[in-house]
Amino acid sequence: MNSPSFPFESLDPMALAGISGFAAPATPSALPENLPALPAMGNQTGVEERIAQESAIVTQPHEPEESASETLNVAEGNNVEQAATVAQAILAAPTGKATVLPDVLSFYGLPQQPFDVTPDPAYLYFTPSHREALSSIKEGIENFRGFMVLVAEPGMGKTTLMNKLMEEVSDSARVVFLFQTQCSSRELLCFILNELEVDHSGMDVVAMHRALNQALLEEMLRGRRFVLIVDEAQNLQEPVLETIRLLSDFETTHSKLIQIVLAGQPQLAETLMRPSLVQLRQRISVLSSLKALSAEETSEYVEHRLLASGWDGKLLFTPEALAQIAESSAGVPRSINNLCFSALLAGVHRGLEVVDADTVKEVSGKLNLESLVRRPEVNADSQQPSAADTIGATQLARALAAALNAEARPNANPENSIAPTPKPEVVLTGNLTEKVRSQGWSKQHEYRILVTLERDPVSGLPVADRYYCCSMYMDEAQAAGLHVGKPVRIKIEQD
């Protein structure tokens, strides 16, 4: 090879000793004052300064053993290539270390995360409505009342309350917790039998009902109640709700064999109000709900969760910050947890020992999903409230019923009618989406008519507020001529 010789080959043993000495000295003062010339290594002065700086870093107190060992190996080996490798490593070494921020727990001295979103009953804060709901449902179970229902808005702590209920009744009852509610009637029965460890392979629905009844009788003979808790029950389809109603018929002449708790969002109450579910509705013996926390309860809620996590009592939120949390969260526990965690995380990045209201307000704005929704640009005239903006759901239903009735029974003598005085109006368009025949209270056949309407999209309303789904009941004469898919146009006049 014609490559130039290695620059250290011409060095004598004393020069090698000098190289070994500056590769990793014991102290910065051990560096030789006069280093030998290093040909082919660029600017000699710059290299010497860099080596001196890196040597000082290598000999910091936190790495004494590694530095001493490396120096010894190079000196004793008396190896030119090893000395060159060490020198190159020194030149390529970083000049500093990245700053690592502490996590939330270590920064604020918290043993556990107080604002997790998991439904841990150890962190359950009892507002008056939470305490009343738990007490009512528990008493209903103890007195074999059959059906109990808990209805609350999302994030109010329904699942946490159900886990607390399971804790308190598990000593005297066999509890099955169903959280996958997007299922069929057969899948519901399979889940319950699996929890009871009953082999149902090859069984049809009738056989599974019989096997479940037998399992419930065995639980009763052991002196244990059987409790079925259904979370997110608003997702249950009507046939599955009817299956659950049939389960409540498992009973002896003295008591019910199964106690059923349905927990869900307000859509559950709307579903249970359907005329077809009147038998299930009549079996509900306990109906509870949860209310949003007040500003005072929000402060107590935050303190309760901190204490449950092992908090030492050091101030973490200013009173103004707690007031801002109550306002931004609207008293919803899940939103309170998210705001508190995000505010503490922001406090870590800013080095705040106590989180203030400005920090809470900032993280609240970042968590506001509505601010990211695109809205159509509207002029000043379209921003004025229309009749559809001010009309209530009941008024809309009446207007819809009147329009459908008028369409089903057109005026036979339109020429004799007197034209009304024009009034301000708003027009809603849509389609008749469902027409179901049923039997009313008067034993006469009637029809349930379901209509979907859409507001004018240029009104500046969010997408979710532009649609209505209204249902009403009418007799056969009123429903004549109406069929699914028929366009509907509703005109609402404003006085």
Buried (B, 14 or more C-beta within 10 A) or exposed (E): EEEEEEBBEEBEEEBBBBBBBBBBBEEEEEBEEEBBEBEEEEEEEEBBEBBBBBBEBBBEEEEEEEBBEBBEBBBEEEBBEBBBEBBEBBEEEEEEEEEEEEEBBEBBEBEBBBBEEEBBBEBBBBBEBBEBBBEBBBEBBEEBBBBBBBBBBEBBBBBBBBBBBBEBBEEEBBBBBBEEBEBEBBEBBBBBBEBBEBEBEEBEEEEBBEBBBEBBBBBBEEEBBBBBBBBBBBBBBEEBBBBBBEBBEBBEEEEBBBBBBBBBBEEBBEBBEBEEBEEBBEBBBBBBBBBBBEEEBBBBBBBBBBEBBEBEEEEBBBEBBBBBBBBBBEBBBBBBBBBBBBBBBBBBEEEBEEBBBEBBBEBBEEEEEEEEEEEEEEEEEEEEEBBBEEBEEEEBBBBBBEBBBEBBEEEEEEEEEEEEEEEEEBEBEBBBBEBEEEEBEEEEEBBBBBBBBEBBEEBBBEEEEBEBEBBBBBEEEBBEEBEEEBEBEBEBEEE
